[in-house]
Amino acid sequence: MKPTSFFLSRSFFPSFLCLFLFSLSPPVEARVSHFTLLFTNDQLGQMEPSAPSNLPGNPVGGVSRRMALIDKIRQEVGPSSVFLVDGGNLFTGTALSDLTKGEVDCAAYKLMGYDAVVLGEHDFDEGEKALLGFEKDYKIHWISANAVMTGGQNFMQAYVLRSVPGLRIGIIGFS
């Protein structure tokens, strides 16, 4: 029976020593960070509010209403804590978007301060060259990990990284 008690005393001592040493080390401080993720999808050129048939006289949507809500949330939680992303399909669907070939949509997204826009199928309606021009002219971060050119290179950056207080956030786009 002696070996058992010897084994227990030997295994107990290193565990006790580790516990004792950890109790002497300074406490690890937990950091809590908060951020707000705002997500939109399928703009489809809808710049103006519309009145759905089930809510006559009560317009919904539209870029000006969206921007007012985004600004209100940024004021409430702090602008550096908001990450604004869109799931794509900005263009096509209304006369204004079609007449401006998506320029009005890109200008609105720049004003609203989107951090990233994932490529959608309608974002190619004006062609690849126009899309690359929108990215350059309006400084919109278009992302897509699976939109590739002939030869296998990514058509756009696959992800975007952004720092908010206490965090570094990454969004990967899949089209």
C-alpha positions, -999 to 999 in steps of 0.1 A, spaced: 0 0 0 30 23 4 34 28 -34 -1 41 -37 3 68 -11 37 77 -25 21 81 -60 -7 103 -46 17 125 -28 40 129 -58 11 138 -82 -5 161 -57 26 183 -52 30 194 -89 -7 202 -91 -6 222 -59 26 240 -70 10 251 -103 -21 262 -85 0 282 -61 21 298 -88 -10 308 -108 -25 324 -77 7 346 -74 4 357 -110 -15 389 -118 -51 383 -127 -60 381 -164 -83 408 -172 -112 399 -195 -119 424 -222 -154 428 -235 -159 445 -269 -191 453 -286 -198 461 -322 -230 465 -343 -233 447 -376 -258 463 -400 -266 442 -430 -287 450 -461 -293 430 -492 -309 434 -526 -310 472 -531 -320 465 -567 -320 502 -575 -347 511 -549 -336 546 -542 -371 559 -533 -395 547 -507 -423 525 -519 -458 519 -506 -466 482 -504 -501 472 -513 -508 458 -478 -497 491 -462 -514 519 -484 -502 553 -475 -473 540 -454 -441 542 -475 -413 519 -466 -376 517 -476 -357 541 -497 -321 552 -493 -328 584 -474 -347 564 -447 -320 538 -446 -293 565 -442 -312 582 -414 -315 549 -395 -278 541 -401 -268 576 -388 -291 572 -358 -275 538 -349 -240 552 -354 -249 581 -330 -262 556 -304 -234 531 -304 -205 552 -317 -195 554 -354 -164 534 -349 -184 504 -335 -206 500 -366 -198 476 -394 -220 482 -424 -222 454 -451 -244 446 -480 -251 412 -496 -251 425 -532 -275 432 -560 -273 470 -559 -283 476 -595 -312 470 -619 -348 472 -611 -358 509 -612 -357 536 -639 -333 558 -619 -308 530 -613 -311 518 -649 -307 553 -664 -276 561 -644 -263 525 -650 -258 520 -613 -240 553 -606 -267 566 -583 -267 534 -562 -229 536 -558 -230 572 -548 -256 564 -522 -236 535 -508 -205 558 -506 -225 584 -487 -239 558 -463 -203 546 -457 -206 508 -464 -176 488 -452 -181 460 -477 -205 449 -505 -206 413 -516 -209 408 -554 -244 398 -565 -255 387 -599 -271 420 -608 -239 438 -599 -225 425 -632 -254 439 -653 -233 468 -666 -203 446 -671 -171 438 -654 -154 470 -665 -181 492 -651 -180 473 -618 -142 478 -615 -148 515 -623 -174 518 -596 -150 502 -571 -123 528 -580 -145 559 -584 -167 554 -553 -142 536 -531 -166 508 -524 -150 476 -510 -166 449 -532 -157 414 -520 -161 379 -533 -141 348 -526 -157 328 -554 -159 352 -583 -129 343 -604 -115 354 -637 -102 331 -665 -70 317 -651 -83 314 -615 -74 348 -601 -100 365 -578 -121 391 -596 -123 411 -564 -107 409 -530 -121 380 -511 -125 397 -477 -123 430 -459 -108 435 -424 -119 463 -401 -109 473 -366 -135 484 -341 -125 493 -305 -109 461 -291 -116 439 -321 -104 432 -356 -133 419 -377 -131 401 -410 -159 396 -435 -156 371 -463 -178 375 -493 -194 346 -512 -214 354 -543 
